[in-house]
Amino acid sequence: MAVPKKKTSNLKRDQRKAHWKKQAAKEAQKALSLGKSLLSGRSTFIYPQDKEDDE
């Protein structure tokens, strides 16, 4: 017979949310940094291009 799962504590729930938000903020900061670098022209980032686009 099915048994209900135990309730997750508020602390565990909040820890997971905080971790997810911290990861998202870190990725957003990296994307912003890359964008600024590309706009300034100091980047060594190379765009992958298809051979059809070169012709």
C-alpha distance matrix in Angstrom:
0.0 3.8 6.5 10.0 12.6 15.6 18.6 21.5 24.6 27.6 29.7 27.5 27.4 31.2 31.9 30.2 32.2 35.4 35.0 34.5 37.5 39.6 39.0 39.9 43.0 44.1 43.8 45.6 48.4 48.8 49.1 51.6 53.6 53.7 54.8 57.6 58.7 59.0 61.0 63.3 64.1 63.6 60.4 60.3 57.2 57.8 56.2 54.9 57.1 56.9 60.1 60.5 61.0 63.9 66.0
3.8 0.0 3.8 6.7 9.3 12.6 15.3 18.0 21.3 24.2 26.3 24.1 23.8 27.6 28.4 26.6 28.5 31.7 31.5 30.9 33.8 36.0 35.5 36.2 39.3 40.5 40.2 42.0 44.8 45.2 45.5 48.0 50.0 50.2 51.3 54.0 55.2 55.5 57.4 59.8 60.6 60.1 57.1 57.0 53.9 54.6 53.1 51.9 54.1 54.1 57.4 57.8 58.1 61.0 63.2
6.5 3.8 0.0 3.8 6.4 9.2 12.2 15.1 18.2 21.2 23.3 21.4 21.3 25.0 25.9 24.5 26.5 29.5 29.5 29.3 32.1 34.2 34.0 34.9 37.8 39.0 39.1 40.8 43.4 44.1 44.6 46.9 48.9 49.3 50.5 53.0 54.2 54.8 56.7 58.9 59.9 59.2 56.3 56.4 53.4 54.4 53.0 52.1 54.5 54.7 58.1 58.6 58.7 61.5 63.9
10.0 6.7 3.8 0.0 3.8 6.5 8.8 11.9 15.0 17.8 20.2 18.4 18.0 21.7 22.9 21.6 23.3 26.4 26.7 26.4 29.0 31.3 31.3 32.1 34.8 36.3 36.5 38.0 40.6 41.5 42.0 44.1 46.1 46.8 47.8 50.2 51.6 52.3 54.0 56.2 57.4 56.8 54.0 54.3 51.3 52.4 51.0 50.3 52.8 53.2 56.7 57.1 57.0 59.9 62.3
12.6 9.3 6.4 3.8 0.0 3.8 6.4 8.8 12.1 15.1 17.1 15.0 14.9 18.6 19.5 18.2 20.2 23.2 23.3 23.2 25.9 28.0 28.0 29.0 31.8 33.0 33.4 35.1 37.5 38.3 39.0 41.2 43.0 43.8 45.0 47.3 48.6 49.4 51.2 53.2 54.4 53.7 50.8 51.1 48.3 49.5 48.3 47.7 50.3 50.9 54.4 55.1 54.8 57.6 60.2
15.6 12.6 9.2 6.5 3.8 0.0 3.8 6.4 9.1 12.4 14.2 12.6 13.1 16.6 17.4 16.9 19.0 21.6 21.9 22.4 24.9 26.7 27.2 28.5 30.9 32.2 32.9 34.6 36.7 37.8 38.7 40.7 42.4 43.5 44.7 46.8 48.2 49.2 50.9 52.8 54.1 53.2 50.6 51.0 48.4 49.9 48.9 48.6 51.3 52.2 55.7 56.5 56.1 58.7 61.4
18.6 15.3 12.2 8.8 6.4 3.8 0.0 3.8 6.2 9.1 11.5 10.4 10.2 13.6 15.0 14.7 16.2 18.9 19.8 20.2 22.3 24.4 25.2 26.2 28.4 30.0 30.9 32.2 34.4 35.7 36.6 38.3 40.2 41.4 42.5 44.5 46.0 47.2 48.7 50.5 52.1 51.3 48.8 49.5 46.9 48.5 47.5 47.4 50.1 51.2 54.8 55.5 54.9 57.5 60.3
21.5 18.0 15.1 11.9 8.8 6.4 3.8 0.0 3.8 6.5 8.3 6.7 6.7 10.2 11.3 11.0 12.9 15.3 16.1 16.8 18.9 20.8 21.6 22.9 25.0 26.4 27.5 28.9 30.9 32.3 33.4 35.0 36.8 38.1 39.3 41.1 42.6 43.9 45.4 47.2 48.7 47.8 45.4 46.1 43.6 45.4 44.5 44.6 47.4 48.7 52.3 53.1 52.4 54.9 57.8
24.6 21.3 18.2 15.0 12.1 9.1 6.2 3.8 0.0 3.8 5.3 5.4 6.4 8.7 10.0 11.1 12.6 14.4 15.7 17.0 18.6 20.2 21.6 23.0 24.6 26.1 27.7 29.0 30.6 32.2 33.6 34.9 36.5 38.2 39.5 41.0 42.5 44.1 45.5 47.0 48.8 47.7 45.5 46.4 44.1 46.2 45.5 45.9 48.8 50.3 54.0 54.9 53.9 56.3 59.4
27.6 24.2 21.2 17.8 15.1 12.4 9.1 6.5 3.8 0.0 3.8 5.5 5.0 6.0 8.5 9.9 10.5 12.0 14.1 15.4 16.3 18.0 20.0 21.0 22.2 24.1 25.8 26.7 28.3 30.3 31.5 32.6 34.3 36.2 37.2 38.6 40.4 42.0 43.1 44.6 46.6 45.7 43.6 44.8 42.6 44.8 44.1 44.8 47.7 49.4 53.1 53.9 52.7 55.1 58.1
29.7 26.3 23.3 20.2 17.1 14.2 11.5 8.3 5.3 3.8 0.0 3.8 5.5 5.2 6.1 8.7 9.9 10.4 12.2 14.3 15.3 16.2 18.3 19.9 20.9 22.3 24.4 25.6 26.7 28.6 30.3 31.3 32.7 34.7 36.0 37.2 38.8 40.6 41.9 43.1 45.1 43.8 41.9 43.0 41.0 43.3 43.0 43.7 46.8 48.7 52.3 53.4 52.1 54.3 57.5
27.5 24.1 21.4 18.4 15.0 12.6 10.4 6.7 5.4 5.5 3.8 0.0 3.8 5.5 5.1 6.3 8.7 9.9 10.6 12.4 14.3 15.3 16.7 18.5 20.0 21.2 22.8 24.4 25.8 27.3 28.9 30.3 31.7 33.3 34.8 36.3 37.6 39.3 40.9 42.2 43.9 42.7 40.4 41.3 39.1 41.3 40.8 41.3 44.4 46.1 49.7 50.8 49.8 52.0 55.1
27.4 23.8 21.3 18.0 14.9 13.1 10.2 6.7 6.4 5.0 5.5 3.8 0.0 3.8 5.5 5.3 6.4 8.7 10.1 10.8 12.4 14.3 15.7 16.8 18.5 20.2 21.5 22.7 24.5 26.2 27.3 28.7 30.5 32.0 33.2 34.8 36.4 37.9 39.2 40.8 42.6 41.7 39.5 40.5 38.1 40.1 39.4 39.9 42.8 44.4 48.1 49.0 47.9 50.3 53.3
31.2 27.6 25.0 21.7 18.6 16.6 13.6 10.2 8.7 6.0 5.2 5.5 3.8 0.0 3.8 5.4 5.1 6.0 8.5 9.9 10.4 12.1 14.2 15.2 16.3 18.2 20.0 20.9 22.3 24.3 25.7 26.6 28.3 30.3 31.4 32.6 34.4 36.1 37.2 38.7 40.6 39.7 37.7 39.0 36.8 39.1 38.6 39.4 42.4 44.3 48.0 49.0 47.5 49.8 53.0
31.9 28.4 25.9 22.9 19.5 17.4 15.0 11.3 10.0 8.5 6.1 5.1 5.5 3.8 0.0 3.8 5.5 5.1 6.1 8.6 9.9 10.5 12.3 14.2 15.3 16.4 18.5 19.9 21.0 22.7 24.5 25.7 26.9 28.8 30.3 31.5 32.9 34.8 36.2 37.4 39.2 38.0 35.9 36.9 34.9 37.3 37.0 37.8 41.0 43.0 46.6 47.8 46.5 48.5 51.8
30.2 26.6 24.5 21.6 18.2 16.9 14.7 11.0 11.1 9.9 8.7 6.3 5.3 5.4 3.8 0.0 3.8 5.5 5.1 6.2 8.6 9.9 10.7 12.3 14.3 15.4 16.7 18.4 20.1 21.4 22.7 24.4 25.9 27.3 28.7 30.4 31.8 33.2 34.8 36.4 37.9 36.9 34.5 35.4 33.1 35.2 34.6 35.2 38.3 40.0 43.7 44.8 43.6 45.8 49.0
32.2 28.5 26.5 23.3 20.2 19.0 16.2 12.9 12.6 10.5 9.9 8.7 6.4 5.1 5.5 3.8 0.0 3.8 5.4 5.1 6.1 8.5 9.9 10.6 12.2 14.2 15.5 16.4 18.3 20.1 21.1 22.4 24.3 25.9 26.9 28.5 30.2 31.6 32.9 34.5 36.4 35.6 33.4 34.6 32.3 34.4 33.7 34.5 37.5 39.3 43.0 43.9 42.5 44.8 47.9
35.4 31.7 29.5 26.4 23.2 21.6 18.9 15.3 14.4 12.0 10.4 9.9 8.7 6.0 5.1 5.5 3.8 0.0 3.8 5.5 5.1 6.0 8.6 9.9 10.5 12.2 14.3 15.2 16.4 18.4 20.0 20.9 22.4 24.4 25.6 26.8 28.5 30.3 31.5 32.8 34.7 33.7 31.8 33.1 31.1 33.6 33.3 34.4 37.5 39.6 43.3 44.4 42.8 44.8 48.1
35.0 31.5 29.5 26.7 23.3 21.9 19.8 16.1 15.7 14.1 12.2 10.6 10.1 8.5 6.1 5.1 5.4 3.8 0.0 3.8 5.5 5.1 6.2 8.6 9.9 10.6 12.5 14.2 15.4 16.7 18.5 20.0 21.2 22.8 24.5 25.9 27.1 28.8 30.5 31.7 33.3 32.1 29.9 30.9 28.8 31.2 31.0 31.9 35.1 37.3 40.9 42.2 40.7 42.7 46.0
34.5 30.9 29.3 26.4 23.2 22.4 20.2 16.8 17.0 15.4 14.3 12.4 10.8 9.9 8.6 6.2 5.1 5.5 3.8 0.0 3.8 5.5 5.2 6.2 8.7 9.9 10.7 12.3 14.3 15.5 16.6 18.4 20.0 21.3 22.6 24.4 25.8 27.1 28.8 30.4 31.9 31.1 28.7 29.7 27.3 29.4 28.8 29.6 32.6 34.6 38.3 39.4 37.9 40.1 43.3
37.5 33.8 32.1 29.0 25.9 24.9 22.3 18.9 18.6 16.3 15.3 14.3 12.4 10.4 9.9 8.6 6.1 5.1 5.5 3.8 0.0 3.8 5.4 5.0 6.1 8.6 9.9 10.4 12.2 14.3 15.3 16.3 18.2 20.0 20.9 22.4 24.2 25.7 26.9 28.4 30.4 29.6 27.6 29.1 26.8 29.2 28.7 29.9 32.8 35.1 38.8 39.7 37.9 40.0 43.3
39.6 36.0 34.2 31.3 28.0 26.7 24.4 20.8 20.2 18.0 16.2 15.3 14.3 12.1 10.5 9.9 8.5 6.0 5.1 5.5 3.8 0.0 3.8 5.5 5.1 6.2 8.7 9.9 10.6 12.5 14.4 15.3 16.5 18.5 20.0 21.1 22.5 24.5 25.9 27.0 28.8 27.7 25.7 27.2 25.3 27.9 27.9 29.3 32.5 34.9 38.5 39.8 38.0 39.8 43.2
39.0 35.5 34.0 31.3 28.0 27.2 25.2 21.6 21.6 20.0 18.3 16.7 15.7 14.2 12.3 10.7 9.9 8.6 6.2 5.2 5.4 3.8 0.0 3.8 5.5 5.1 6.3 8.6 9.9 10.7 12.4 14.3 15.4 16.7 18.5 20.1 21.1 22.7 24.5 25.9 27.3 26.2 23.8 24.9 22.7 25.1 24.9 26.0 29.3 31.6 35.2 36.6 34.9 36.7 40.2
39.9 36.2 34.9 32.1 29.0 28.5 26.2 22.9 23.0 21.0 19.9 18.5 16.8 15.2 14.2 12.3 10.6 9.9 8.6 6.2 5.0 5.5 3.8 0.0 3.8 5.4 5.2 6.1 8.6 9.9 10.6 12.2 14.2 15.4 16.5 18.3 19.9 21.1 22.6 24.3 26.0 25.4 23.1 24.4 22.0 24.2 23.6 24.9 27.9 30.2 33.8 34.9 33.1 35.1 38.4
43.0 39.3 37.8 34.8 31.8 30.9 28.4 25.0 24.6 22.2 20.9 20.0 18.5 16.3 15.3 14.3 12.2 10.5 9.9 8.7 6.1 5.1 5.5 3.8 0.0 3.8 5.5 5.0 6.1 8.7 9.9 10.4 12.2 14.2 15.2 16.4 18.2 19.9 21.0 22.4 24.4 23.7 21.9 23.7 21.7 24.4 24.1 25.9 28.9 31.5 35.1 36.2 34.1 35.9 39.3
44.1 40.5 39.0 36.3 33.0 32.2 30.0 26.4 26.1 24.1 22.3 21.2 20.2 18.2 16.4 15.4 14.2 12.2 10.6 9.9 8.6 6.2 5.1 5.4 3.8 0.0 3.8 5.5 5.1 6.3 8.8 10.0 10.6 12.5 14.3 15.4 16.5 18.5 20.1 21.2 22.8 21.6 19.6 21.0 19.2 22.1 22.3 24.1 27.3 30.1 33.6 35.0 33.0 34.5 38.0
43.8 40.2 39.1 36.5 33.4 32.9 30.9 27.5 27.7 25.8 24.4 22.8 21.5 20.0 18.5 16.7 15.5 14.3 12.5 10.7 9.9 8.7 6.3 5.2 5.5 3.8 0.0 3.8 5.4 5.1 6.2 8.6 9.8 10.6 12.3 14.3 15.3 16.5 18.4 20.0 21.3 20.5 18.0 19.3 16.9 19.4 19.2 20.7 23.9 26.5 30.1 31.4 29.5 31.1 34.6
45.6 42.0 40.8 38.0 35.1 34.6 32.2 28.9 29.0 26.7 25.6 24.4 22.7 20.9 19.9 18.4 16.4 15.2 14.2 12.3 10.4 9.9 8.6 6.1 5.0 5.5 3.8 0.0 3.8 5.4 5.1 6.1 8.5 9.9 10.5 12.3 14.1 15.3 16.5 18.3 20.1 19.8 17.8 19.7 17.4 19.9 19.5 21.4 24.3 27.0 30.6 31.6 29.3 31.0 34.4
48.4 44.8 43.4 40.6 37.5 36.7 34.4 30.9 30.6 28.3 26.7 25.8 24.5 22.3 21.0 20.1 18.3 16.4 15.4 14.3 12.2 10.6 9.9 8.6 6.1 5.1 5.4 3.8 0.0 3.8 5.5 5.1 6.1 8.6 9.8 10.5 12.1 14.2 15.4 16.4 18.4 17.6 16.0 18.2 16.6 19.6 19.8 22.2 25.2 28.3 31.6 32.9 30.4 31.8 35.3
48.8 45.2 44.1 41.5 38.3 37.8 35.7 32.3 32.2 30.3 28.6 27.3 26.2 24.3 22.7 21.4 20.1 18.4 16.7 15.5 14.3 12.5 10.7 9.9 8.7 6.3 5.1 5.4 3.8 0.0 3.8 5.5 5.1 6.2 8.6 9.9 10.5 12.3 14.3 15.4 16.6 15.5 13.4 15.0 13.2 16.2 16.7 19.0 22.1 25.3 28.5 30.1 27.8 29.0 32.6
49.1 45.5 44.6 42.0 39.0 38.7 36.6 33.4 33.6 31.5 30.3 28.9 27.3 25.7 24.5 22.7 21.1 20.0 18.5 16.6 15.3 14.4 12.4 10.6 9.9 8.8 6.2 5.1 5.5 3.8 0.0 3.8 5.4 5.1 6.1 8.6 9.8 10.5 12.3 14.3 15.5 15.3 13.0 14.8 12.4 15.0 14.7 17.0 19.8 22.9 26.3 27.5 25.0 26.4 30.0
51.6 48.0 46.9 44.1 41.2 40.7 38.3 35.0 34.9 32.6 31.3 30.3 28.7 26.6 25.7 24.4 22.4 20.9 20.0 18.4 16.3 15.3 14.3 12.2 10.4 10.0 8.6 6.1 5.1 5.5 3.8 0.0 3.8 5.5 5.1 6.2 8.5 9.9 10.6 12.3 14.4 14.4 13.0 15.6 13.9 16.7 16.6 19.4 22.0 25.2 28.4 29.4 26.7 27.9 31.4
53.6 50.0 48.9 46.1 43.0 42.4 40.2 36.8 36.5 34.3 32.7 31.7 30.5 28.3 26.9 25.9 24.3 22.4 21.2 20.0 18.2 16.5 15.4 14.2 12.2 10.6 9.8 8.5 6.1 5.1 5.4 3.8 0.0 3.8 5.4 5.2 6.1 8.6 10.0 10.6 12.4 11.6 10.3 13.0 12.0 15.3 16.1 19.1 21.9 25.4 28.4 29.8 27.0 27.8 31.5
53.7 50.2 49.3 46.8 43.8 43.5 41.4 38.1 38.2 36.2 34.7 33.3 32.0 30.3 28.8 27.3 25.9 24.4 22.8 21.3 20.0 18.5 16.7 15.4 14.2 12.5 10.6 9.9 8.6 6.2 5.1 5.5 3.8 0.0 3.8 5.5 5.0 6.1 8.6 9.9 10.7 10.2 8.0 10.2 8.5 11.6 12.3 15.3 18.1 21.6 24.6 26.1 23.4 24.1 27.8
54.8 51.3 50.5 47.8 45.0 44.7 42.5 39.3 39.5 37.2 36.0 34.8 33.2 31.4 30.3 28.7 26.9 25.6 24.5 22.6 20.9 20.0 18.5 16.5 15.2 14.3 12.3 10.5 9.8 8.6 6.1 5.1 5.4 3.8 0.0 3.8 5.4 5.1 6.2 8.6 10.1 10.9 9.3 12.1 10.3 12.7 12.6 15.9 18.1 21.5 24.4 25.5 22.4 23.4 26.9
57.6 54.0 53.0 50.2 47.3 46.8 44.5 41.1 41.0 38.6 37.2 36.3 34.8 32.6 31.5 30.4 28.5 26.8 25.9 24.4 22.4 21.1 20.1 18.3 16.4 15.4 14.3 12.3 10.5 9.9 8.6 6.2 5.2 5.5 3.8 0.0 3.8 5.5 5.2 6.1 8.7 9.2 9.0 12.4 11.8 14.7 15.3 18.8 20.9 24.4 27.1 28.3 25.1 25.7 29.1
58.7 55.2 54.2 51.6 48.6 48.2 46.0 42.6 42.5 40.4 38.8 37.6 36.4 34.4 32.9 31.8 30.2 28.5 27.1 25.8 24.2 22.5 21.1 19.9 18.2 16.5 15.3 14.1 12.1 10.5 9.8 8.5 6.1 5.0 5.4 3.8 0.0 3.8 5.5 5.2 6.3 5.9 5.3 8.8 8.8 12.0 13.4 17.0 19.3 23.0 25.5 27.0 24.0 24.1 27.7
59.0 55.5 54.8 52.3 49.4 49.2 47.2 43.9 44.1 42.0 40.6 39.3 37.9 36.1 34.8 33.2 31.6 30.3 28.8 27.1 25.7 24.5 22.7 21.1 19.9 18.5 16.5 15.3 14.2 12.3 10.5 9.9 8.6 6.1 5.1 5.5 3.8 0.0 3.8 5.5 5.3 6.7 5.4 8.4 7.5 9.8 10.6 14.3 16.1 19.8 22.2 23.5 20.3 20.5 24.1
61.0 57.4 56.7 54.0 51.2 50.9 48.7 45.4 45.5 43.1 41.9 40.9 39.2 37.2 36.2 34.8 32.9 31.5 30.5 28.8 26.9 25.9 24.5 22.6 21.0 20.1 18.4 16.5 15.4 14.3 12.3 10.6 10.0 8.6 6.2 5.2 5.5 3.8 0.0 3.8 5.5 8.0 8.4 11.7 11.2 13.2 13.5 17.3 18.6 22.1 24.4 25.2 21.8 22.1 25.3
63.3 59.8 58.9 56.2 53.2 52.8 50.5 47.2 47.0 44.6 43.1 42.2 40.8 38.7 37.4 36.4 34.5 32.8 31.7 30.4 28.4 27.0 25.9 24.3 22.4 21.2 20.0 18.3 16.4 15.4 14.3 12.3 10.6 9.9 8.6 6.1 5.2 5.5 3.8 0.0 3.8 5.6 7.5 11.1 11.9 14.3 15.6 19.4 20.8 24.5 26.5 27.7 24.3 24.1 27.4
64.1 60.6 59.9 57.4 54.4 54.1 52.1 48.7 48.8 46.6 45.1 43.9 42.6 40.6 39.2 37.9 36.4 34.7 33.3 31.9 30.4 28.8 27.3 26.0 24.4 22.8 21.3 20.1 18.4 16.6 15.5 14.4 12.4 10.7 10.1 8.7 6.3 5.3 5.5 3.8 0.0 3.8 5.5 8.5 9.7 11.6 13.3 17.0 18.4 22.0 23.7 25.2 21.9 21.2 24.6
63.6 60.1 59.2 56.8 53.7 53.2 51.3 47.8 47.7 45.7 43.8 42.7 41.7 39.7 38.0 36.9 35.6 33.7 32.1 31.1 29.6 27.7 26.2 25.4 23.7 21.6 20.5 19.8 17.6 15.5 15.3 14.4 11.6 10.2 10.9 9.2 5.9 6.7 8.0 5.6 3.8 0.0 3.8 6.8 9.1 11.8 14.2 17.8 19.7 23.5 25.2 27.1 24.1 23.3 26.8
60.4 57.1 56.3 54.0 50.8 50.6 48.8 45.4 45.5 43.6 41.9 40.4 39.5 37.7 35.9 34.5 33.4 31.8 29.9 28.7 27.6 25.7 23.8 23.1 21.9 19.6 18.0 17.8 16.0 13.4 13.0 13.0 10.3 8.0 9.3 9.0 5.3 5.4 8.4 7.5 5.5 3.8 0.0 3.8 5.4 8.5 11.1 14.5 16.8 20.6 22.6 24.6 21.8 21.3 25.0
60.3 57.0 56.4 54.3 51.1 51.0 49.5 46.1 46.4 44.8 43.0 41.3 40.5 39.0 36.9 35.4 34.6 33.1 30.9 29.7 29.1 27.2 24.9 24.4 23.7 21.0 19.3 19.7 18.2 15.0 14.8 15.6 13.0 10.2 12.1 12.4 8.8 8.4 11.7 11.1 8.5 6.8 3.8 0.0 3.8 6.3 9.7 12.6 15.1 18.8 20.5 23.0 20.6 19.8 23.5
57.2 53.9 53.4 51.3 48.3 48.4 46.9 43.6 44.1 42.6 41.0 39.1 38.1 36.8 34.9 33.1 32.3 31.1 28.8 27.3 26.8 25.3 22.7 22.0 21.7 19.2 16.9 17.4 16.6 13.2 12.4 13.9 12.0 8.5 10.3 11.8 8.8 7.5 11.2 11.9 9.7 9.1 5.4 3.8 0.0 3.8 6.6 9.6 12.4 16.1 18.3 20.7 18.3 18.1 21.9
57.8 54.6 54.4 52.4 49.5 49.9 48.5 45.4 46.2 44.8 43.3 41.3 40.1 39.1 37.3 35.2 34.4 33.6 31.2 29.4 29.2 27.9 25.1 24.2 24.4 22.1 19.4 19.9 19.6 16.2 15.0 16.7 15.3 11.6 12.7 14.7 12.0 9.8 13.2 14.3 11.6 11.8 8.5 6.3 3.8 0.0 3.8 6.4 8.9 12.5 14.5 17.0 14.9 14.5 18.3
56.2 53.1 53.0 51.0 48.3 48.9 47.5 44.5 45.5 44.1 43.0 40.8 39.4 38.6 37.0 34.6 33.7 33.3 31.0 28.8 28.7 27.9 24.9 23.6 24.1 22.3 19.2 19.5 19.8 16.7 14.7 16.6 16.1 12.3 12.6 15.3 13.4 10.6 13.5 15.6 13.3 14.2 11.1 9.7 6.6 3.8 0.0 3.8 6.1 9.8 12.4 14.3 12.1 12.5 16.2
54.9 51.9 52.1 50.3 47.7 48.6 47.4 44.6 45.9 44.8 43.7 41.3 39.9 39.4 37.8 35.2 34.5 34.4 31.9 29.6 29.9 29.3 26.0 24.9 25.9 24.1 20.7 21.4 22.2 19.0 17.0 19.4 19.1 15.3 15.9 18.8 17.0 14.3 17.3 19.4 17.0 17.8 14.5 12.6 9.6 6.4 3.8 0.0 3.8 6.9 9.7 12.0 10.7 11.4 14.9
57.1 54.1 54.5 52.8 50.3 51.3 50.1 47.4 48.8 47.7 46.8 44.4 42.8 42.4 41.0 38.3 37.5 37.5 35.1 32.6 32.8 32.5 29.3 27.9 28.9 27.3 23.9 24.3 25.2 22.1 19.8 22.0 21.9 18.1 18.1 20.9 19.3 16.1 18.6 20.8 18.4 19.7 16.8 15.1 12.4 8.9 6.1 3.8 0.0 3.8 6.5 8.4 6.9 7.8 11.2
56.9 54.1 54.7 53.2 50.9 52.2 51.2 48.7 50.3 49.4 48.7 46.1 44.4 44.3 43.0 40.0 39.3 39.6 37.3 34.6 35.1 34.9 31.6 30.2 31.5 30.1 26.5 27.0 28.3 25.3 22.9 25.2 25.4 21.6 21.5 24.4 23.0 19.8 22.1 24.5 22.0 23.5 20.6 18.8 16.1 12.5 9.8 6.9 3.8 0.0 3.8 5.4 5.5 7.2 9.6
60.1 57.4 58.1 56.7 54.4 55.7 54.8 52.3 54.0 53.1 52.3 49.7 48.1 48.0 46.6 43.7 43.0 43.3 40.9 38.3 38.8 38.5 35.2 33.8 35.1 33.6 30.1 30.6 31.6 28.5 26.3 28.4 28.4 24.6 24.4 27.1 25.5 22.2 24.4 26.5 23.7 25.2 22.6 20.5 18.3 14.5 12.4 9.7 6.5 3.8 0.0 3.8 5.4 5.4 7.1
60.5 57.8 58.6 57.1 55.1 56.5 55.5 53.1 54.9 53.9 53.4 50.8 49.0 49.0 47.8 44.8 43.9 44.4 42.2 39.4 39.7 39.8 36.6 34.9 36.2 35.0 31.4 31.6 32.9 30.1 27.5 29.4 29.8 26.1 25.5 28.3 27.0 23.5 25.2 27.7 25.2 27.1 24.6 23.0 20.7 17.0 14.3 12.0 8.4 5.4 3.8 0.0 3.8 5.5 5.7
61.0 58.1 58.7 57.0 54.8 56.1 54.9 52.4 53.9 52.7 52.1 49.8 47.9 47.5 46.5 43.6 42.5 42.8 40.7 37.9 37.9 38.0 34.9 33.1 34.1 33.0 29.5 29.3 30.4 27.8 25.0 26.7 27.0 23.4 22.4 25.1 24.0 20.3 21.8 24.3 21.9 24.1 21.8 20.6 18.3 14.9 12.1 10.7 6.9 5.5 5.4 3.8 0.0 3.8 5.6
63.9 61.0 61.5 59.9 57.6 58.7 57.5 54.9 56.3 55.1 54.3 52.0 50.3 49.8 48.5 45.8 44.8 44.8 42.7 40.1 40.0 39.8 36.7 35.1 35.9 34.5 31.1 31.0 31.8 29.0 26.4 27.9 27.8 24.1 23.4 25.7 24.1 20.5 22.1 24.1 21.2 23.3 21.3 19.8 18.1 14.5 12.5 11.4 7.8 7.2 5.4 5.5 3.8 0.0 3.8
66.0 63.2 63.9 62.3 60.2 61.4 60.3 57.8 59.4 58.1 57.5 55.1 53.3 53.0 51.8 49.0 47.9 48.1 46.0 43.3 43.3 43.2 40.2 38.4 39.3 38.0 34.6 34.4 35.3 32.6 30.0 31.4 31.5 27.8 26.9 29.1 27.7 24.1 25.3 27.4 24.6 26.8 25.0 23.5 21.9 18.3 16.2 14.9 11.2 9.6 7.1 5.7 5.6 3.8 0.0
